Every structure is written in C-alpha cells, then in structure tokens.
Amino acid sequence: MTRSISCLLLALFYSVAVQAQLQFKTPGAVLLQNPIGGAYSPTLRDGELELFFESAGDLYHAQRSSSDILFPTVLRVDELSTTTFIEENPFLSVDGLRLYFTRRSRTSQNRDILAASRENFTSPFGAPGAVGPVTNPPFRGRLGSLTGDELKIYLEIPRSIPPGSGTPLTEHTDIATATRENTSQRFGMWQFLPHVNTLDYERSPSISRDDLVLGFSRVGPLSNLPGTLFFSARENPAHPFPAGEAAAGVVSGNKALSDPFLVYPGTRLYFSRDDTLWAADREIHASYRLPRISGYPGRSAYYPIEVSTTEADARSFEFKLIFDSLFLQFLQVLPSSELGIESITIIPEATGRIAIQVSTQSALPDDGLPHTILFFRFLISENAFPGQVRVIRFSGNPKVNGIAVSRPSDGGIQILPPGPFSPASLIRLF
C-alpha cells in the first residue's frame, strides 16, 4: 500500500513539476499563395527549406532557397495523392526520407496510416505501405507525429464522453500513443495520455524527436477555447506529460489555431490559422556566463561554460570562444556530468578561436540558475605572469536552441603564483 501511494505521489509530482510556456513573436505567412482548399498539417525538414502539408484531401510540397522568405510555389505530391481516396496529416521523418500520412475513402472515417520512402530529396516517393495501428475497431482518428526513432506515434483519437460529465457533447478527441519494436513492424493498440487530456477536444499532437516536448491544440466547449496551442514538457520519456500551458504570443482573438509543428531544436513554430499556414519565431529566456577561475603556470585548468534558463527544452548550444593563445593552450572539451553530450562539433577557426555546437543528453534545468554545459581544458603556459587575468570571451552572440541570446561579459583565468613544486613536476603530478 505504501509503495502504491509513493508511486502515485511521484506521478503527480512529475505531472506538475515541469511546465512549458513557450513564447513566440508575431507570426507571419508561410506561403506566397495559399491553395484554394486551404493549408493544414505543416511538417518541415531541418533547415526549413522543404515543406509538406495537406489541402483539400491531397498532399502538397513546397521548397525555397532560404528560411527567411516565403515558399514561392506549391506542388501536389502526385505519387501519393489520389482521386479515389483522401490523403491527410503528413509527417516527415528526421532524415527527410520518409513521409507518414493517413488515407481514407470519401465515404468512411476509418483511416490507414501509411509511410512512403524516397532515395533522396529530389527523387519521388515510392509506393506507400501500411504501418498500423493494428486495432479493432479500425483506426478512426488522425495522425499527429512520430518520435525521432520512428518507434512511437502520437495520435488524435475520438472518444465517447461519459454521461453526466457536464457537457452536451457525446464525443470528443484525446491524445494517445502507440509503439512498435522496430521500423519494419506496424504500430499496435494505442494508450491515452493522462493529465493532458480533458473533456475538451485535444487535437493534432506534435512531439519533439526526443519525446520530451508535446505540442497540441485544444478546442473547448467547457474551457471556451476557440482553438489554442498548448505545450507540455517532461524531464524523461518515462514520466507522464503535465497538463501543459498555452503558447504565448500566437493567440489571435477568437481565431482557431491548430496543427503546431515546432522546428528542431525549437527555433520556429509553424501552425494553421484561418485555413492558412503561419510561422512565428521563438523567444527564449536564457543567458550564458563566462566565469573567472584561477590556475597555476604549467598546469591545466578546467574552464566551465555556464548557461541559465527558464525554458524547459534548452538542449542545443552554439558559441564561438576566443582565448589568449599566447598563454592558454587548448587541450580538449569535456562534457558536463550533469547533462551529458549527445553530439558535439568542434571547429578551430583560427589561433585562439574555436566554434562549438553541442546538444546535451538532458535538457538544462529550468530553474534560472547557472549550470555548466561543458568544460574547456587549457594548459596554462609556464611563462604566464602571476596576478594577471588571461581573458576568455565570446565572439558575437551565442545561441540556445538555435536562437541568439545576449553575449555575456568577458571571463578569464587569473594566474596564481606557482606552488612549492616546479611547474614540470606539477604537470606530472596532475
């Protein structure tokens, strides 16, 4: 009994501990000319130069040369769109080579989820194959999105409302997930999410590739929401999603918003409003800190790069570090034991200048306190003068989740007088 209560309290703690109120700037149009049938369910390849969406029961495709301009033209994806069936809800794999979507007849609400592959970004898609879910009764919902490994799918499922629930509706939609062991299998029966679902309509679930940030829209006869975008974040895929919070900056009167798609790693939000596609740049609350540490001549020093944030999904960091190469020799970059490193790119651009791009295994704690994302290991020259500070600074503004933040004040390493041992002995002892 005690164990059951503990597990319940733990689940409740994680249901409220991590919240994600993402904030965005004023949205703008995505397409130069909107299709007559409207535009819904946007999904983009990394870089935002290729877009897929649905319109009037067909799948459409658009390309552009820069993410700062509108998509100039749209084309029907002829190899996947049919006149006999209705194709909806496209979702692109992380590598951009597989497109998932639903297909149904014009006289039925039962849908098949299909996946089609292409050899490269300029080749057509091959014949699609069914990927499930394997259920009885047949799948009647809508495809939302997939995790980056394509082993977990998020769905919008119609659900009966129990009598006496305080709403005149007899049915609404909730968010559910289904899984598979490998990409050659079909997805099995779905399970509904706790905490996120209500008696309102939860629709168009959009999951981040790491399964930690969930976006969705909510339309509510009970909450009186016309169609509002929500985001929910969790610390670990084993924990349940909390209820989430409405996205700030994209609400527009009584106009319904739907189909959120947050570009990795969270730089821009695409969504549907008034039958058109819109995009809004992300605002992020984060700052870097370059501290001042101490070190001895002839010995190595571990210099921390620190970041503080109130965002729940800060995992991508970019900056260019400049250091005094006459007295500091770069040796290596070491991951923080608190966050771990998922991927890192180290580019020596010039003497005393290194560009870094790093993605951490865990999101930065959103407590607003400085946390170390990595360490630079430097060898301090034996000729460094005690009492002086060897300056370490950033070149330009660094980024968090691909979004530029203010450049911090310069940091550095203050040189201390040598200890009782010779510098060479200190190196051997370290």
Secondary structure, DSSP 8 states (H G I E B T S, - for coil): -HHHHHHHHHHHHHHHH-----EE---EE-BSS--TT--EEEEE-TTS-EEEEEETTEEEEEE-S-TTS-B--EEE-TTT--SSEEEEEEEE-TTS-EEEEEEEETT----EEEEEE-SSTTS-----EEEE---SS---SEEEEE-TTSSEEEEEEEEE--TTSS-S-SEEEEEEEEE-SSTTS-----EE-TTT--SSEEEEEEE-TTS-EEEEEEE-TTT--SSEEEEEE-SSTTS-----EE-BS---TT--EEEEEE-TTTSEEEEEETTEEEEEEEE--EEEE--EEEE-TTSEEEEEEEEEES-S---EEEEEEEE-TTTEEEEEEEE-TTT-EEEEEEEEEETTEEEEEEEESS---SSSS-EEEEEEEEEE-TT--TT-EEEEEESS--EETTEE------EEEEE----SS-HHHHHHH-
